[in-house]
Amino acid sequence: MFCSIYKSPKKENTYLYVIKKDDFSAVPETLLATFGTPQLVMVVKLAGDRKLAGADIEKVKSDLATVGYYLQLPPPVTNLLDEYKAAKAAIKS
């Protein structure tokens, strides 16, 4: 299975995977409006031992087959203040 990967010009580290290049018919209009005009990054073959940079290949293949697209969001931002407070609390205990 091949898929095309697009990056968002509006949302940093956000990628949209679709089955056919430039075919966004399965992607909801509201998602495309938020995503912005998709910018092609690459076309990849999803097979065998291939790894993807920020996504689980099996989840990508599953969503492409069932939903028609896969949206890769950036990892959540770590709140360093909360981590600091938790570490301080652990030291006091």
Z-matrix of the N, CA and C atoms (Angstrom, degrees):
N
C 1 1.443
C 2 1.528 1 108.78
N 3 1.320 2 116.09 1 131.20
C 4 1.450 3 122.29 2 175.15
C 5 1.527 4 108.81 3 -101.59
N 6 1.317 5 116.39 4 152.85
C 7 1.457 6 119.96 5 172.62
C 8 1.516 7 108.87 6 -147.19
N 9 1.318 8 114.71 7 157.08
C 10 1.462 9 121.52 8 177.73
C 11 1.514 10 108.45 9 -106.45
N 12 1.327 11 116.13 10 137.80
C 13 1.459 12 121.43 11 -178.36
C 14 1.522 13 108.47 12 -114.16
N 15 1.320 14 115.33 13 130.84
C 16 1.458 15 122.53 14 -179.58
C 17 1.520 16 109.77 15 -122.66
N 18 1.333 17 116.16 16 145.04
C 19 1.457 18 119.21 17 174.95
C 20 1.522 19 109.45 18 -103.65
N 21 1.318 20 114.76 19 155.91
C 22 1.454 21 121.47 20 179.42
C 23 1.523 22 110.40 21 -89.72
N 24 1.334 23 117.08 22 132.12
C 25 1.459 24 118.93 23 175.04
C 26 1.531 25 111.75 24 -78.51
N 27 1.331 26 116.92 25 -14.71
C 28 1.463 27 121.67 26 -177.32
C 29 1.524 28 113.46 27 -97.68
N 30 1.319 29 116.86 28 -34.39
C 31 1.460 30 122.21 29 -173.88
C 32 1.522 31 109.44 30 -117.27
N 33 1.319 32 116.84 31 113.78
C 34 1.455 33 121.26 32 -178.99
C 35 1.527 34 111.74 33 -62.71
N 36 1.319 35 116.42 34 139.67
C 37 1.475 36 124.17 35 178.62
C 38 1.530 37 113.22 36 58.28
N 39 1.318 38 116.44 37 32.79
C 40 1.459 39 121.93 38 177.11
C 41 1.526 40 107.94 39 -116.76
N 42 1.341 41 115.35 40 128.02
C 43 1.466 42 120.88 41 -174.72
C 44 1.520 43 110.49 42 -129.91
N 45 1.325 44 115.26 43 146.86
C 46 1.451 45 122.75 44 179.06
C 47 1.525 46 108.52 45 -119.73
N 48 1.329 47 116.12 46 126.27
C 49 1.459 48 122.58 47 179.44
C 50 1.532 49 107.56 48 -106.24
N 51 1.324 50 116.88 49 129.50
C 52 1.468 51 121.70 50 175.58
C 53 1.521 52 108.93 51 -130.99
N 54 1.331 53 115.92 52 157.93
C 55 1.461 54 120.67 53 -176.14
C 56 1.528 55 111.69 54 -70.66
N 57 1.325 56 116.30 55 -47.62
C 58 1.465 57 120.24 56 -177.22
C 59 1.525 58 109.85 57 -111.65
N 60 1.323 59 115.37 58 138.19
C 61 1.460 60 121.02 59 179.99
C 62 1.527 61 110.81 60 -55.90
N 63 1.331 62 115.54 61 129.83
C 64 1.465 63 124.34 62 177.52
C 65 1.531 64 114.00 63 63.51
N 66 1.323 65 118.59 64 18.56
C 67 1.468 66 121.90 65 176.66
C 68 1.528 67 108.31 66 -107.97
N 69 1.319 68 115.37 67 99.73
C 70 1.462 69 121.34 68 -178.48
C 71 1.530 70 111.49 69 -106.86
N 72 1.321 71 116.87 70 23.06
C 73 1.464 72 121.15 71 -176.18
C 74 1.529 73 112.74 72 -63.78
N 75 1.334 74 118.40 73 -27.89
C 76 1.469 75 121.18 74 -179.82
C 77 1.529 76 112.54 75 -85.80
N 78 1.328 77 116.84 76 -11.15
C 79 1.462 78 120.95 77 -176.65
C 80 1.529 79 109.27 78 -87.61
N 81 1.344 80 117.61 79 127.83
C 82 1.470 81 120.11 80 179.44
C 83 1.538 82 111.70 81 -59.67
N 84 1.329 83 115.85 82 144.36
C 85 1.464 84 121.72 83 -179.01
C 86 1.529 85 111.87 84 -59.07
N 87 1.338 86 116.71 85 -38.07
C 88 1.467 87 119.58 86 -179.32
C 89 1.534 88 110.77 87 -65.11
N 90 1.325 89 116.77 88 -36.82
C 91 1.457 90 120.57 89 177.50
C 92 1.525 91 110.24 90 -66.43
N 93 1.316 92 117.08 91 -44.35
C 94 1.466 93 120.36 92 178.87
C 95 1.525 94 111.64 93 -63.35
N 96 1.324 95 117.00 94 -36.64
C 97 1.465 96 120.18 95 178.82
C 98 1.525 97 110.72 96 -64.94
N 99 1.320 98 117.02 97 -40.66
C 100 1.457 99 121.94 98 178.45
C 101 1.524 100 110.79 99 -72.20
N 102 1.325 101 116.49 100 -38.85
C 103 1.468 102 123.22 101 -177.31
C 104 1.523 103 111.60 102 -67.94
N 105 1.322 104 116.64 103 -37.02
C 106 1.466 105 121.11 104 -174.84
C 107 1.515 106 110.14 105 92.62
N 108 1.309 107 117.45 106 -176.61
C 109 1.458 108 121.93 107 179.61
C 110 1.526 109 108.86 108 -70.29
N 111 1.346 110 116.88 109 114.26
C 112 1.471 111 119.87 110 -177.27
C 113 1.521 112 112.35 111 -60.18
N 114 1.328 113 115.86 112 136.38
C 115 1.461 114 122.15 113 177.92
C 116 1.522 115 108.31 114 -112.58
N 117 1.335 116 116.14 115 117.95
C 118 1.461 117 121.37 116 -176.91
C 119 1.522 118 111.18 117 -60.69
N 120 1.335 119 115.42 118 129.23
C 121 1.458 120 121.74 119 176.82
C 122 1.519 121 109.23 120 -102.36
N 123 1.353 122 116.26 121 -51.10
C 124 1.459 123 119.59 122 -178.81
C 125 1.524 124 110.72 123 -168.28
N 126 1.317 125 114.62 124 164.85
C 127 1.462 126 122.69 125 170.97
C 128 1.521 127 105.38 126 -114.34
N 129 1.350 128 116.34 127 128.02
C 130 1.465 129 120.07 128 -177.23
C 131 1.519 130 110.71 129 -128.36
N 132 1.313 131 114.18 130 155.64
C 133 1.458 132 121.29 131 174.47
C 134 1.531 133 107.44 132 -96.49
N 135 1.309 134 116.18 133 121.89
C 136 1.460 135 121.84 134 179.98
C 137 1.519 136 108.64 135 -92.63
N 138 1.315 137 115.09 136 88.36
C 139 1.460 138 118.82 137 -176.65
C 140 1.513 139 110.75 138 -147.71
N 141 1.326 140 114.28 139 154.62
C 142 1.459 141 122.51 140 171.40
C 143 1.506 142 115.68 141 52.34
N 144 1.317 143 115.52 142 -126.08
C 145 1.458 144 121.26 143 -173.55
C 146 1.526 145 112.93 144 -93.87
N 147 1.309 146 117.75 145 16.69
C 148 1.473 147 121.84 146 -179.96
C 149 1.525 148 109.60 147 -63.21
N 150 1.319 149 116.13 148 140.44
C 151 1.458 150 122.00 149 177.21
C 152 1.516 151 108.59 150 -116.96
N 153 1.322 152 115.31 151 147.30
C 154 1.453 153 121.41 152 176.61
C 155 1.523 154 109.05 153 -110.12
N 156 1.320 155 116.51 154 149.29
C 157 1.460 156 121.36 155 -172.81
C 158 1.522 157 114.06 156 -64.12
N 159 1.256 158 122.33 157 -39.55
C 160 1.458 159 120.18 158 -176.33
C 161 1.496 160 113.46 159 -134.72
N 162 1.317 161 116.86 160 18.28
C 163 1.462 162 119.50 161 -175.50
C 164 1.521 163 110.46 162 -143.06
N 165 1.318 164 114.67 163 152.17
C 166 1.463 165 122.12 164 175.43
C 167 1.528 166 107.92 165 -81.10
N 168 1.318 167 116.74 166 118.89
C 169 1.468 168 121.23 167 -174.65
C 170 1.533 169 112.21 168 -59.06
N 171 1.324 170 117.72 169 -35.80
C 172 1.463 171 119.94 170 179.48
C 173 1.526 172 111.31 171 -68.18
N 174 1.324 173 117.68 172 -37.52
C 175 1.468 174 122.03 173 176.88
C 176 1.522 175 109.84 174 -67.00
N 177 1.327 176 116.64 175 -40.90
C 178 1.465 177 120.93 176 178.08
C 179 1.525 178 110.10 177 -60.83
N 180 1.334 179 116.85 178 -49.35
C 181 1.470 180 120.63 179 179.95
C 182 1.529 181 111.26 180 -61.77
N 183 1.312 182 117.04 181 -41.15
C 184 1.465 183 121.38 182 179.36
C 185 1.526 184 111.21 183 -62.78
N 186 1.336 185 116.64 184 -47.89
C 187 1.468 186 119.92 185 -179.50
C 188 1.529 187 111.64 186 -66.48
N 189 1.319 188 117.51 187 -37.84
C 190 1.462 189 119.73 188 177.79
C 191 1.532 190 110.39 189 -62.44
N 192 1.328 191 116.47 190 -39.43
C 193 1.463 192 120.32 191 -178.46
C 194 1.531 193 112.10 192 -73.47
N 195 1.319 194 118.03 193 -36.23
C 196 1.465 195 120.66 194 -175.01
C 197 1.526 196 113.87 195 -95.75
N 198 1.332 197 116.85 196 -43.32
C 199 1.464 198 120.99 197 -175.33
C 200 1.531 199 111.50 198 -97.98
N 201 1.328 200 116.42 199 -32.14
C 202 1.456 201 120.71 200 -179.80
C 203 1.520 202 113.37 201 102.65
N 204 1.337 203 116.62 202 -7.41
C 205 1.460 204 121.04 203 176.78
C 206 1.525 205 108.82 204 -157.18
N 207 1.342 206 115.84 205 165.63
C 208 1.458 207 121.69 206 174.87
C 209 1.514 208 107.39 207 -136.16
N 210 1.316 209 117.10 208 131.95
C 211 1.456 210 122.34 209 179.13
C 212 1.519 211 109.06 210 -108.49
N 213 1.328 212 116.16 211 119.70
C 214 1.465 213 121.47 212 177.83
C 215 1.521 214 108.40 213 -100.36
N 216 1.326 215 115.56 214 115.90
C 217 1.455 216 121.88 215 179.06
C 218 1.522 217 110.32 216 -97.91
N 219 1.335 218 116.96 217 155.23
C 220 1.461 219 118.72 218 178.31
C 221 1.527 220 110.51 219 -68.52
N 222 1.329 221 117.06 220 155.36
C 223 1.465 222 119.26 221 177.18
C 224 1.517 223 109.63 222 -64.33
N 225 1.335 224 117.43 223 152.80
C 226 1.465 225 119.14 224 -179.78
C 227 1.530 226 110.97 225 -63.43
N 228 1.309 227 115.14 226 147.83
C 229 1.460 228 121.20 227 179.55
C 230 1.527 229 108.59 228 -75.15
N 231 1.314 230 115.88 229 132.69
C 232 1.457 231 121.28 230 179.44
C 233 1.526 232 109.13 231 -76.72
N 234 1.332 233 115.49 232 129.77
C 235 1.450 234 120.41 233 177.43
C 236 1.529 235 107.45 234 -87.79
N 237 1.317 236 115.81 235 101.28
C 238 1.461 237 121.00 236 -175.68
C 239 1.523 238 112.60 237 -66.10
N 240 1.332 239 117.16 238 -30.54
C 241 1.460 240 119.98 239 178.25
C 242 1.520 241 110.58 240 -65.31
N 243 1.334 242 117.23 241 -43.90
C 244 1.465 243 120.83 242 177.96
C 245 1.524 244 111.09 243 -62.93
N 246 1.328 245 117.11 244 -40.52
C 247 1.466 246 120.52 245 177.82
C 248 1.522 247 110.92 246 -63.73
N 249 1.319 248 116.77 247 -40.58
C 250 1.461 249 121.27 248 179.20
C 251 1.530 250 110.47 249 -63.86
N 252 1.326 251 115.89 250 -46.03
C 253 1.468 252 120.21 251 179.61
C 254 1.522 253 111.21 252 -62.19
N 255 1.319 254 117.33 253 -40.84
C 256 1.467 255 121.22 254 179.45
C 257 1.527 256 110.37 255 -65.44
N 258 1.319 257 117.14 256 -40.31
C 259 1.460 258 120.42 257 178.88
C 260 1.527 259 110.84 258 -65.96
N 261 1.333 260 117.41 259 -41.45
C 262 1.467 261 121.41 260 177.77
C 263 1.510 262 111.00 261 -63.70
N 264 1.336 263 117.50 262 -40.72
C 265 1.461 264 121.89 263 178.90
C 266 1.519 265 110.66 264 -65.11
N 267 1.324 266 117.05 265 -37.95
C 268 1.464 267 121.67 266 -179.65
C 269 1.530 268 110.14 267 -67.39
N 270 1.319 269 117.07 268 -36.07
C 271 1.472 270 120.81 269 179.43
C 272 1.528 271 110.59 270 -68.42
N 273 1.329 272 117.19 271 -39.22
C 274 1.472 273 121.81 272 -179.78
C 275 1.521 274 112.58 273 -69.13
N 276 1.322 275 116.95 274 -25.62
C 277 1.476 276 120.58 275 -176.23
C 278 1.493 277 113.00 276 -75.17
